Each structure stands twice: as C-alpha cells, then as structure tokens.
Amino acid sequence: MSEPTTPELPGTVERANPGPVHHKGPGPAMSGWIAPRGRGHGGRGLALHRVTGLLVVIYLYLHLGVLSMLLVGRSAWGSFLSLVTAKSFLALEAVLIGAVLFHAVNGIRVALVGSGIAVTRERLLFWAACALATAGTIFAGLHILGAL
C-alpha cells in the first residue's frame, strides 16, 4: 500500500524559485488590496473606494471623540475650537468632503456596473465620479476658507 500524498500548496513552486516574485505565498499580496497598478478603471475605482471608505470611518471615530470633549467642559471645548478653526484644519475638511463625494458617487457607479445596467459606461462613470469629487472639493475648499 502506498502512502497517501498530500496536495501541494498553491505557491510552492514560486517560493522555491529565486527571482523578483513580489508575493510568494497563496492569495493576493497585502498591498494588492489598494494598489492601483495593473488595473483598469474599475480596479482603480475600487481601490479609491476602499481608501475613501477607510477615511470616512476614521473621521467618524474622530468625530465621536471630539464630541466626547463636550463632556470635559467648556474650557476644553474652547481650546479645541481654536485648533479646528485654523486654515490648515479647514482645508482638511474640504478634502473630507471630496472623499465623501467620491465615495458616494463611486458607490452608485459600482451598483450600476455590478447590476449590469451600465457595464459599457464604466470608464465614463469613473471619470464622472472623479470630476464631481474634484469640483466638490474645490467648491467646498473655497467656501470653507471664505473665498466664496
């Protein structure tokens, strides 16, 4: 009787070969989650969608932390307001608005392409999402910083 053979793991051959293989294990590399190289417009849109989603979630947690400063007292809140009314901090809020806009419009694009309604218009919808987010960021920046 012969002993049962165990199946070879994926990537065993790649791990044995020397050379410029960036990821020698099974599955995609960790950087493949957001890396836009070698992708089409859909892949780039998905990578940006993930990044903007993470930014929005991080902002929401920071916002809850800021609101908890109200429990500390009026002096803590007043000193915090002097920080967030600085021009550099206000510019970051304009970037946040752009991220939320891109995430929302790109989410609609993902839904339309994923449902099969606008598969042929994926490139147009991606660039429309980018243009709308850029225009919204510029408008929000000008409005927040007081130029409008």
ABEGO torsion letter per residue (X at the ends): XBBBBBBBBBGAAAAABBEBBABABBEBBAAAAABABGBBAAAAAAAAAAAAAAAAAAAAAAAAAAAAAAAAEAAAAAAAAAAAABAAAAAAAAAAAAAAAAAAAAAAAAAAAAAGAAAAAAAAAAAAAAAAAAAAAAAAAAAAAGAX
